[in-house]
Amino acid sequence: MKTIKTSEEYLLSSLTREDLSTDPFNQFDKWFKDALASDIKEPNAMTLATVNADNTPSARMVLLKDYSTRGFIFFTNYSSRKGRSLLLTNPYAALVFWWEPLQRQIRIEGIAHKLSSKLSNEYFNSRPRGSQLGAIASQQSQTLDAYETLENQYKELDQRFRNKTIERPDNWGGIVINPERFEFWQGRPNRLHDRFIYQRDDKKNWQIERLYP
Ligand SMILES: Cc1cc2nc3c(=O)[nH]c(=O)nc-3n(C[C@H](O)[C@H](O)[C@H](O)COP(=O)(O)O)c2cc1C
């Protein structure tokens, strides 16, 4: 077999039990701020994995727009493939961040629900007009016969909403992932990486364990 040769050794850092915050949200915040301070262009880009109605997995990139102990928020079309999976068939989701310059990966697994209309409206209203029109024009994940069709729909909406406030469509807004498990991964030499998971115990306290890499 002719394998792909990449020979990156992860020498930058390490992660010990003492380094970790007792609260995984604080730990995420610490690492996210490190990623923001690095030269990563979109540290908020994350892979979102969902489960389809037939139990097959599906993954794609989305942008994290906010996070707190109430969850991790991204915005999308609720009628899209991911939207229907999360809101109609299976609310379990997994998120993955890979910050190559920091040699760090974070995995989050949890349960999805819709963000409140109030907060979705606030975000939609803050977006540039072009993005607002784009959100309405795109029937995300549906078959599109030609790019021109989409452009024409966009132009038609642009005319229709000339000098008018554009309201958030019902099928577009935020989804919140409420974490049940976090994993923090720091690359180490010889593939002997550091991995720590946080999971809640019976009393809802976060327990930390180190895993073999
Ligand atoms: C870097 C990056 C960021 C993206 N961010 C979003 C996002 O925040 N929301 C979204 O709906 N799609 C986003 N997309 C597009 C999705 O990856 C995907 O193509 C789209 O949402 C349709 O997915 P679905 O058919 O599985 O629902 C992004 C793509 C990339 C490459």
Boltz pocket constraint, residues with backbone or C-beta under 6 A from the ligand:
constraints:
  - pocket:
      binder: B
      contacts: [[A, 42], [A, 45], [A, 58], [A, 59], [A, 60], [A, 61], [A, 62], [A, 63], [A, 64], [A, 74], [A, 75], [A, 76], [A, 77], [A, 80], [A, 81], [A, 82], [A, 83], [A, 140], [A, 141]]
      max_distance: 6.0
